[in-house]
Amino acid sequence: MGQGNWGPEEVNRPRTRIHHGRGLKELTEGAERKVISDITDLPGVGPSTAQKLIEAGYTTVEAIAVATPQELSQVTGIPIVTAQKIIEAAREALNIDFKTAYDLKLESINRRKITTGSRNLDELLGGGIETKTITELFGEFGSGKTQICHQLAVNVQLPEDKGGLEGKAVYIDTEGTFRWERIEQMARGVGLDPDEAMRNIYWIRAINSHHQIAIVDKLFDMVKKENIKLVVVDSVTGHFRAEFPGRENLAMRQQLLNRHLHQLMRLADIFNIAVVITNQVMARPDVFYGDPTQAVGGHVLGHAPGVRVQLKKSRGNKRIARIVDAPHLPEGETVFVITEWGIRDPE
């Protein structure tokens, strides 16, 4: 999270530094040095409390840092005030605090990109799919959402000089759209061993919205251990729409979806990984001119992703991608194709 990238004027200032490999913090002010490498190192977490936290899925300092006092209090039985102190210590260990705009500029150096396989699409996205960010792909059936997700799950394994991150992928499948056969084809298309490429993709079928949320909770422990660099949720809204139909359930659906999206945002930011979600579309009957389709999820989903990309079918195997919302990217659109070997540029 930008650790170690200090300006010249900051070199001699006492600092809290974090070791990326284990999420450590060293307090170097004065002679005393305190290192937090495990949840048992956090103040107020004894063996009994630690066991309860681990059983509830809070196995890392990162997982505790993004929890709420109410959550920790409920699973451990400790007072909310004590839970708040534990969370504050975890956040301090991870340096989750105020930063200057200059600090954010330095942190942006650590953001990395995954190639989509199409130069046109990479250029539209400012170099590819970015880490520390949620990228949303939305469009009608057959517009290429799942095809891009499959391609990214393969490409993230490539060396950095070929547009990858030399990491693994997690594919959360909510609609049964994942196909190992497609991974095999795409792996051959980029020169990877198909079987090895498939071993580096962790697939799981989310059976309902609560299971979907629980899966992401588990990832806060898994990401660091397994060198995960990409998390795909295909699709993010399917279960929520099915389980909370009608206007009377709208508030509950949006609250749960909001919680899920914030989970994914924290996951991307803390571990510097890419998160890609796909989304369905719906027709707006009140629109008579222009495109009547819009992404499902309303304002909750509209404000969550860092980059929103609309995909549309074109002639044959051609697809059109358009940037709908991205604070750091200009509006624009481009064309890519879906071939036997994966996502490519038109010839």
N, C-alpha and C positions, 0 to 999 in steps of 0.2 A: 504493500500500500504506500509506495513511494519512499520506503525506508532507505536511508543511506544517500538520498539525493538532496543534499543540502547545499544552499548557496554559500559563497565565500564568507558572507557576513555571519553565517550561522555555525561555522566550524567549531568555535570555542564555547558554544553555548551547551550547558548540561542537557543531555538528550535521553529520551526513552527510545530504545531501538528494539526492533523485532527481528527474530531470526525466522525467515520464511519457512524453512524446512519443518520446524516443529511449533511455530507460533509462540516463540519465547519472548519474554520481556526481561530486560536487564535494567535495574535501577542503578545508574552509575553516579548519581549525585552523592557526594561524600564518600566515606570509606566503606559503608555498608552496601552490599550487593545482594539483591533478591532476584532469583530467577523463577519464573512461573512456567513450568513445562507440562503440567498436568492439572486436572481439576482439583486434586487434593492439595495443591499448593495455594489455592485460593483461600483467603481468610474466611472462616466460618464453615468450611467444608471438611468435616471429619470423616472417618471411615464409614460410619453409618449413613450420613447424608450423601456421601459420594456413591455408595451402593444404590441408594434410592434414585439418584440422578441418572446413573448408568442404566438402571432398569427401565427408566422412563425415556431413554434415548439421548440424554444430555451427557455425551461421553467426551466432549472436547470443550476447551475454553471458548472456541468460536460459537458452539451451539448455545452455551450459557450466555454469551455476550449479546445474542440477538433474542433472548427469551424475555418474558415479562415477569415482574415480581409475583404476580398472581399465579402464573404457570408453575414457577419453582416452588412457591409456597404450597400449592395444591398437591404436587407429586411427592414432596419431602416432608410436609407437615411442619416446616419451620415458619416462624413469623414472617410476614411480608417485609418488615423492616430489615431483617437479616437477609432475606432473599435479594432485596435491593442492593445491599452492600456487596453481596457476592457478584451480582451482575455488574456493578460499578467497577469492581476489581478486575473482572474479566475484560471489560471494555477498555480499562486503562492499560491492561497488558497487551491489548491489540491496537493501542493508540487510536481508539475511536473517540476523537475529540475535535475541537475547533481547529481549522486549518485556514491558511491564507490562500488567496487566489494563486499566488506563486507556488505554494505547495501543491495545489491541484494541477498546475501546469507541469510540475516535475513528475507528479504521479502519472500523468497521461503518457509519459515515456514508457511506462510499464504495460500499457494497453497493447495487446497484440491482435493480429488478424488471422482468420482462417479463410483460405480461398474457397470460392464456390465452384471452381472449375471453369467459370466463364469470366473472361477479362472484362467483358461489357458489364456484367453484374457486379464484379468486384469494384470496378471504377464507380458505378452508381452508389455503392455502399462505402465509398471512401477508402477502398483497399481490401475489403472483405468483411466477414462477420467479426465484430469487435468483441473482445473480452470485457469484463466488468459491466456488461450491458445486456439487456433483454432485447432481442430482435424478434418482432412479430411478423409472420408471413400469413396474410389472409387472402382468401379468394374462393371462387366457386370450386365445386368438385372437378378434378382433372386439370386444375390450373398450375400444378407443379409444386405445391407446398411440400408434400411428403417426399417427392423426388429430390428436392433440395436438401431436406433433412437427412435422407439416406446418404447423399453425396458428402455432406459435412461430417457425418459420422465416420466416413472413410478418410476424408481429407485431413481431419484433425490429427491423424496418425502420421502424416507425412513429415519429413524434415522441415525445419523452418525456412530453408532456402527454396523449398518447393511450395510454400504457402501453408504448411501445417504447424502444429505445436508439439509434435512428438508425444502426444498424449492419447488417452482413451476417451470414450464417449459413453454416456448413459442415455438410453432411449426409453422414455416413458410413453407407452402406447396405450391410448384410451379407446381407440376405435378399431383395433385389429388391422392396421394398415402396414405394419412393419413386415418386410419380406427379406429373408436372408438371401434369396436368389439374386435380388437386386444388389445387395452388398457385394456378393461374389463378382457380379459383372463389373461394378464400379471399381472394385479393388484391382481387378485385372486391367481396367482402363487407366489406372494411375501407376501401375507397376508394382503393386503390393501383392504379397502372398494372400490369396483369398481366405484361407483357413485362419491364418494369423490375424488378418484384419477383423474377422468375425469374433475371434477370441478377445479382441480389444474393445468390443462394443457390448455393454451390459444392457440387456433388454428386460423390461418388466411390464406386465399388463396391469394397468390400474383398473380395478373393478368398479369403483365408485368414487365420488368426489372426496370423501373422507380418506379413502385409501390413497388417493392421489396426493393429498396433503401429507399423509404419513410417510409416503415414499420420499418426498422432498426433505422432511425432517431427518430421515435416515442419511440423506446425502451429506449433511453437515459433518458427519463422521467419515463417510466413505470417500469423499472427493480427494482429501489429502492423502489417504492411505493408498489409493489405487491410481494416482496420477490422472484423475479425471480433468479434462480440459474443455469438455463440451457436454451440456445437458440439453436434451430435446424433449419437449412435451407436445405430443401430436395426438389429439388437439387439446388445447387448454380449457376450452369451454364446453366440450361435449357432454360430460357427466353433469355439470352444473345446470345446463339447459334441460336435460332429461329429468333430473331429480327435483327441480324447483320450478314447475310450470305455472303459468298464470300470474296475473298481477299481484295476487294475494301473497305469493311466495317471493316476489321480486326483491324485497329488502333483505331477506335471509340469504338469497342466492348471491346478491351483490356483496354482502358482508363476507361471506365465505370465500368468494372469488377474490376479493380484495386482500384477504389474509394470505391466500395462496400466492398471489402475484408479489406481495411484499416478501414472502419467503424466498421466492426466486430472485428478487432483486438483491436481497442480503447475501444469498449464495453466490451470485455473480460478483458482487463487490468485494466480499471478504476473501474469496479464493482466487480472484482475478481469472475467472473462467467465462466462457461464452454460454449464454442461455438463449435458445431459440424455441419459440412457441409458435404453433400454427393455430389458426382460428377460422371458424366458419363465418359465412356471411348470410345476411337476410335482406329481403327486398323491402324497401320503404314505399308503401302505397301512396304517400303524400307527395312523392317526387315525380313530376311530369317531364322535367327536362334534365338532361345529363344522366349520370350513372345512378340508378335507384338502389344499388346494393350498398350495404354498409357492414362493417365488422360487428359480430355479436359481442356483447359485454358492456355496451354503453360507455358512460364516462369513466367508470372504474378501470376498464381495460384501456380506454383511450389515453389515460394519463400515465399508465404504468411502463410500457415499453420505451426504451431509448430510441429505437428505430422501428418504424412501421412501414411495411412494404406490401403493396397490393399486387397480386398476381392475376393475370387474365390469359385466357386462351387466345391463340391467334391461329393462323392457318397451319395445318399439318402439325409438325412437332414444335412449332415456334410458340413461345410464351412472352408476354409483356410484363415487365416489372416496373412499378412506379413507386417512388418515395412519397409517402403520404405525410409522414411526420418524422423529423429528425432534427433536433436543435442545431447540430453541427454540420448538417449536409444540405446542399441546395436541392430544391425540388427538381425532379427530372424523371425520365423513364428510359428504358432500354429493352433490347430484345435478346433472348437467349433461346437455346434449343435443348430438348431432351432426347438424347441419343441412346443407343444400346449400351454405350460405355459410360453414360452419365450426363451431367450438365456441361454444356459446351457453348461456344459462340457459333452463330450462323456462318456458313461458308460463303 
